[in-house]
């Protein structure tokens, strides 16, 4: 039983993790303090606690910020929805993902602040994307939660 699965495949809110992995795994991970909840506007999100970070080979003294978790959660949810529509995931890291379907590549970016500024690609894979979709909670100038750059 991989107690860190909700983090390796996530991030997931507590409710999503309970639905996907079951109460036994999530409860055991919380009891053993391998995972811990961090409060966000989307609900508590499970992240590695000190013991979980130690198992991952990371420093024990770090907790991701709520804003970064929210953006990563939005990107994961949107990428999963796109996969159900036939897109193939090429890479997902934190608040960025690259998907492909029928030769078209799309870069998903979770971004706080002003979503009207096109995010710069970080590498050749991201630069090969023909479209950029910026996901954000606050979209004051566009009035929505998604800004698409072509």
C-alpha positions as CSV (number, residue, x, y, z in Angstrom):
1,X,0.0,0.0,0.0
2,X,1.6,3.2,-1.2
3,X,0.7,5.9,1.4
4,X,2.1,8.6,-0.8
5,X,0.0,7.7,-3.9
6,X,-2.4,10.7,-3.4
7,X,0.6,13.0,-3.6
8,X,2.6,11.3,-6.4
9,X,-0.5,11.2,-8.6
10,X,-2.2,14.4,-7.3
11,X,-2.5,16.8,-5.6
12,X,-5.9,15.8,-4.4
13,X,-8.3,17.4,-2.0
14,X,-9.2,15.3,1.0
15,X,-12.6,14.4,-0.5
16,X,-11.1,13.5,-3.9
17,X,-8.5,11.3,-2.3
18,X,-11.1,9.5,-0.2
19,X,-13.2,8.8,-3.3
20,X,-10.2,7.7,-5.4
21,X,-8.0,5.8,-2.9
22,X,-10.5,4.8,-0.2
23,X,-10.8,5.6,3.4
24,X,-8.4,2.9,4.5
25,X,-5.4,4.2,2.6
26,X,-6.0,7.9,3.2
27,X,-6.8,7.3,6.9
28,X,-3.7,5.3,7.4
29,X,-1.5,7.9,5.6
30,X,-3.0,10.6,7.9
31,X,-2.6,8.4,11.1
32,X,1.0,7.6,10.3
33,X,1.6,11.3,9.5
34,X,2.9,10.5,6.0
35,X,0.3,13.0,4.5
36,X,-1.2,16.1,6.1
37,X,-4.0,18.4,4.9
38,X,-3.2,22.0,3.9
39,X,-6.3,24.3,3.8
40,X,-6.9,26.0,0.5
41,X,-9.9,27.8,-1.0
42,X,-10.8,24.5,-2.7
43,X,-10.8,22.6,0.6
44,X,-8.1,20.7,2.4
45,X,-5.4,19.4,0.0
46,X,-3.2,16.4,1.0
47,X,0.6,17.0,1.0
48,X,3.5,15.0,2.3
49,X,4.1,15.6,6.1
50,X,7.6,15.4,7.5
51,X,7.6,11.5,7.4
52,X,6.3,11.6,3.8
53,X,8.9,14.1,2.7
54,X,11.6,12.0,4.3
55,X,10.4,8.9,2.3
56,X,10.5,11.0,-0.9
57,X,14.1,12.0,-0.1
58,X,13.2,15.6,0.5
59,X,13.9,18.0,3.4
60,X,11.3,17.5,6.2
61,X,10.8,21.2,6.8
62,X,8.7,22.4,3.9
63,X,5.0,22.7,3.2
64,X,3.7,23.9,-0.2
65,X,1.8,27.2,-0.1
66,X,-1.9,27.1,-0.5
67,X,-1.9,29.2,-3.7
68,X,0.6,26.9,-5.4
69,X,-1.5,23.8,-4.4
70,X,-4.7,25.5,-5.8
71,X,-3.0,26.1,-9.2
72,X,-1.6,22.5,-9.3
73,X,-5.1,21.2,-8.4
74,X,-6.8,23.2,-11.2
75,X,-4.2,22.0,-13.8
76,X,-4.6,18.4,-12.7
77,X,-8.5,18.6,-12.9
78,X,-8.4,20.3,-16.3
79,X,-5.8,17.9,-17.7
80,X,-7.9,14.9,-16.5
81,X,-10.9,16.4,-18.2
82,X,-9.0,16.8,-21.4
83,X,-7.7,13.2,-21.2
84,X,-11.3,12.0,-21.1
85,X,-11.9,14.0,-24.3
86,X,-9.0,12.1,-26.0
87,X,-6.0,14.2,-25.3
88,X,-2.8,12.4,-24.3
89,X,-0.7,13.7,-21.3
90,X,2.9,14.3,-22.3
91,X,4.0,15.8,-19.0
92,X,2.5,17.3,-15.9
93,X,4.6,19.0,-13.2
94,X,3.0,21.2,-10.6
95,X,1.0,23.9,-12.2
96,X,2.0,23.2,-15.8
97,X,1.0,20.4,-18.2
98,X,1.5,19.6,-21.9
99,X,-1.1,17.5,-23.7
100,X,-1.4,16.4,-27.3
101,X,-4.1,15.2,-29.6
102,X,-3.9,14.7,-33.4
103,X,-0.7,16.6,-33.7
104,X,-1.9,19.6,-31.7
105,X,-0.1,20.4,-28.5
106,X,-1.6,22.5,-25.6
107,X,0.2,24.0,-22.6
108,X,-1.9,24.2,-19.5
109,X,-0.7,26.7,-16.9
110,X,-2.1,27.5,-13.5
111,X,-1.4,31.1,-12.8
112,X,-2.3,33.5,-10.0
113,X,-2.6,37.2,-10.6
114,X,-3.1,38.8,-14.0
115,X,-4.0,36.0,-16.5
116,X,-3.8,38.3,-19.5
117,X,0.0,38.0,-19.7
118,X,1.0,35.0,-21.8
119,X,3.3,32.7,-19.8
120,X,6.8,32.0,-21.3
121,X,7.6,28.4,-22.1
122,X,10.2,26.8,-19.9
123,X,11.6,24.3,-22.4
124,X,11.3,23.0,-25.9
125,X,8.3,20.8,-25.1
126,X,6.3,23.7,-23.8
127,X,7.6,25.9,-26.7
128,X,6.1,23.3,-29.1
129,X,2.6,23.9,-27.9
130,X,0.4,25.8,-30.4
131,X,-2.1,26.9,-27.7
132,X,-1.7,28.0,-24.1
133,X,-4.6,27.7,-21.7
134,X,-4.2,29.7,-18.5
135,X,-6.3,28.5,-15.6
136,X,-6.9,30.9,-12.7
137,X,-9.3,31.6,-9.9
138,X,-9.3,35.3,-10.5
139,X,-9.8,36.4,-14.0
140,X,-10.8,40.1,-13.5
141,X,-10.3,41.3,-17.0
142,X,-11.9,38.3,-18.8
143,X,-14.7,37.4,-16.5
144,X,-14.0,33.7,-16.5
145,X,-11.6,31.1,-15.2
146,X,-9.9,30.2,-18.5
147,X,-7.9,32.4,-20.8
148,X,-6.8,30.8,-24.1
149,X,-3.8,32.0,-26.1
150,X,-3.4,30.8,-29.7
